[in-house]
């Protein structure tokens, strides 16, 4: 390592996402089988009631027009429910971590950058990556990812309402781990199970260049009852929703035509979006300064952006990922800053900085 600290980042600097991840479709388990029993997103109408904060205004009320007095609230919405005879919900996805040596995607000079500066920064990045690949730091990052696979954080709301969640992990067509997800903590990264260590080993091998290091992950979720229980795929964001339209849920495949009598329409195969899974898996940052106060891991983001707290936990000098890239030559990959830097490069993103 050297003492080099770069004053600015180049006009073109980006890192590719170091994880290839699939969507996670939903299935009904019926009589021990599931692949042929898809969970569908259904679009339908409902008649609810108005729930408006009458002390608020259009910005703060649940409905945009807080002044109206109608009691009925007619809506069109999407929902996803298990089959009436389903025993459990099955959710599955696949992921593979890419060779960490290929994290740097683009590094080129802007208007005020010299070729020598760009070459020096490339050397700094390459040196850090080389040190990281053989460090204890990259193993800890991998173990944290493995923990969030094992505890099924990626199931989001489905995990919160579950009675039991069993996560099964396969690698190269062979069984790797079976874990009681609700017994694995969400807020700590210590005392790793042997199954978690086995999953982390495959993740590290992928980061070190093994192209066969793919994980196939399946969760079996029981809700403590049988019947058409509502489950929760990802929700779509629609900027200009039509009046009376409540929500749109993410699904795979093409929608069918609506039933002319009921207006009910099958939209597609319910699923969690890959970005939502990725956000859950990278919720491993306990290295930010306010962790002792906030007390919860946050997703790895360059500035520590957190929707729950509505704040930037790393929006300060020398603790953001942007600042750390300027001083990679000084970072020990096994230090807290070094591990955050590793996780940030795996996350990927654009780090370019304009000239000043």
N, C-alpha and C positions, 0 to 999 in steps of 0.2 A: 504494500500500500504506500501511497505518497500523500503529501499534504495539500495536493492540488484541490482548490475549490473554484469552480467556474462562476463567474459573475452573472452570467445569463445562459439560458438554454437557447439552442439554435432556432432559426425560423421554421425548420422542418424537423420534427422529432416525434415519433410515435412508436408504440409497442403493441404488437399483436396480442390478442387475448390468448392466454396459454392453456385454455381448456376448451375442448370440443364437447358439447353437451346437447342432448336431445330434449325434446318436449317429453312430458310425462303423462301419457293417456290414462284414463280411469276405466276400470272394469268391475263388473259384478262377479263375485265368487259365488257360484251356485253348485252345490254338490261336489265341491272340490275342484271344479273347472272354472276358468275365467276368460280365456282368450276369445271365445265366441260371444261373450256376454258384455257388450259395450255399455258404458254409461253415457247417455246422451244429454246434450243441452237442449232444453225445450223452451220455445218462446210462446208466451201465453198472456192473457189478460187477467188482471186482478182488480177487485174493488176494495180499496183500503180506506183509511181515514187520514185526514190532514193532521200532520204533526208539525206545528209551526211555533217557533219561539216568537210570541206576539210582542215581546219587548225588544226584539231585534229588528233588522231591516233586511232588504234583499240580499245583502252581503252575508249576513249571519244566520238567516233562517234556513230551515231545511228545504222549504219551497221558496222559489224566487220571489213570489208575490205574497208577502207576509200579511198584507192588508185584507186579503179575501177571506170570507167567512164560510165558504162551503165546507161541509163535513166530509163528504165523499171525496176520495182520491182515486180516480180511475187511471190505471197504469197498464202499460205493456212491459213485460220484464222477461228475463231469462232465468231459468233455474235448472239444476241438475239433481236427480234423485236416484238412489239405488232401486233396483227392481224389488217388488214386494217380497219375493222369495230369496233375496240375496242373503248370504251368511256374512259377507264382509266386502269391503272395498279393497281393490288391488290397484296400486299405482306403481308404475315402473318407468325407469329411464336408463340411459347409458351415458358414460362420460369417459374421456381420455385426456390426460394432461400431455401437453406438447413439450418437446425438447426445449429446455430453458435457454439453451445457446441461441435459439432462433427468436428470442423475445423481441429484439430490436428489429423493427419493421422498416423505419425510414429515419435517416439522420443526414440532413443536407443544410448548407448555409442559407441564411436569409440575406437581406440586403446589406446588413452590417456585420456579417460573420465572415471570418477568414477560414481558408481551407485548413490551416494549421490548428485553429481552435476546434474545428469539427473533428479532425483526426485525433486530437487529444481527448475529446469527449468520448469518441468511439472507443478509444483505448481504455478509458476509465470504466465505461459500461461493460466492455468485454472482460476486463479484469475482475470486476465485482461478480459478474455472472460465473466466471471460472471458479472463483473462491467459494461462491454460494453453493455450487453443485456438489461439493464435497464437504459441506459444513453441517454442523448440528442444527443450524438455523433452518435450513431447507427441510430437514426431517421434522422439526417442530411445526413448521407451516403445514406440512403434509399431514401430521397427526391432528392438527386442528381441523383441516378439511375432513379427515376421516371421522372425527367426532361428530361433525355436523351431518355427515352421511348416516352415522350410527344412531344419532338421537332423533332423526327424521324431522329436524327443523324445517326442512324443505317442503313438508306437507302443509305448513302454515296453519290455517284455521282448522283443517281436518284433524291435525294433531291435538289441538286444544279440546276438541269434543270427543276424542277417542277414549275408549275404555282400555284397549290394548293395541299396541303397534309392534309388529315384528318386522324387522328389516333383514333381508337376505341379500348378500353380495356374492356375485360370481365373477371369476376372472378366467378368461381363456376357456370358457365353457365348463369350468370346474368350480365347485363350491368353495368359497373363501371365508364367509362369516355369516352367522345368524345371531341377531342381537335383539334383546328386549329394549326397544327404543325409549320407552318412558322411564326406564331406570338409568338412562345415560343423561348426565346434566347438560343443560343449555347454557349455563353461565360460567362454567369452569373449564380449564384446559390443563388437567393433571390426572394422575392415577389412571392412565389409559389402559383399557382392556386389551388382552392379547388379540382379539378380533380387530380392534381399532388399529393396533400396530401392524397387523397383517395387511389391512387395507392401505395404511400409510406407506408401507413398503412398496406396493404396486404404484402408488402415486409418485413416489420418489423415483422409481425406475423410469416412469414416463418422463419426468422432468430431466432425467439424465440421458434420455434419448431412446428408450425402448418403445418402439412403435406398436408393440403388442400389448401394452399396459392399459387395456380397456377394462372398465368396471361396469357390470350390469347389475342394477340396483332395483329391488322390488320391496315394497311395503305392503303388508297385509294389515288392514285396519278394521277393528271391530268397534262398534259404537254402543254396545250394551243392550241392544234390542234388534228386532228383525222387522223389516217393513221398508216402505218407500222413504227412507231417511234422506234429508237433503245433504249433499256434499258440495265442496267448494273448489271448482277449477279457478284459473286466473280470470280476472275481470278485465274487459277491454275499456280503454279510455276513448270516449267519443267527445270531441270538442263542442259540436253543435247538436246536442241531442234533440230530437223532435219533442214537442210538448206531450207530456204523458208517458214518455219512455223512461223507465227506471234504470235499467242496467243491461249491458251486453256481456256475455260470458265467452271466454276463449274456447274454441273447439276446432277439431280437425275434420277435414272433408267438406263437402258441399251441402248446403241446406236443402231440405225437401220442400215441396209446396205445402202451404198451410191447408189444414182441413177446412172445408168450406162451411161446415156446420159449427164447429167449436172455435175456429180460428187458431187452433194450436198448431205449431210448426216445429218439426225436428230440425235443429240447426246443424248438428254434427256431433262428433265424438268428443266428450268433455276431456280437458287436459290442463295441466299446469304448463305455463310457458317456460321455455328454457331460461330466459332472463330472470324470472322469479326464483327458479331453482338456484341459479348461479348466485343471486343476491343472498339467499339463505346459506349456501355453502361457504361463502366468503365472509360470513359474520364471525370473524375471528380476531378482530382488532381489539385487544385489551392493552395495547401498548400506548394508547393516547394518554396525555397527561391527566385528563379528568376522569379516568376510569375509577379511581378510588371513590370519587364522589358519585358519578352516574351509576357505577356498579354493574354495567352490562356490556358485553361485547357488541361492537358495532360493525357493519359491513366495511370491508376495506374500500375506501374511497380516497382519492388524492388529498382532498381538503377535510376529510372526516365528516362529510355531509350526512346528516341523520334526520330522517323524516319524523321519527318518533319524538325526538327532542326539539325538532325544528331549529337546528343549529349546526354550525360547522365546528367540529371538535378539534380540527387541525388547521384552522384558518389563522395561522400565526407564523412568524418567521422561523424557519429551520425545522418545523415539525410536519410540514406537508410533504407529500411525495414529490412535488415539483422542486422543493428545496433540497430534498435528499438526493435527487438525481444530480444536482450540482456538486455534491460532495461524496459520491460513491467511493472515490479513492480512499476516503477516511473511514468508511463504514466496515465494521466487523459483521459479517452476515449472521452471526449467532447472537448479536446484541439485539435489544428491542427495536431500535431504529433499523438495523439490518434486516430483521425478519419482516418488519412492515414494508421495507423496500422490496424484498423478495415477493411478498404477497401483492404489492402494487404492480410490479412488472408482470406477474401472472395475470392480474386483472386486465392489464393493457389499457390503452387510451392514447390520446393526443397530448403531448407535453410541450408543444412548440411555444416559443415566446417571441414576441415582436421586438424589434430593435428599439433602443431608447437613447 
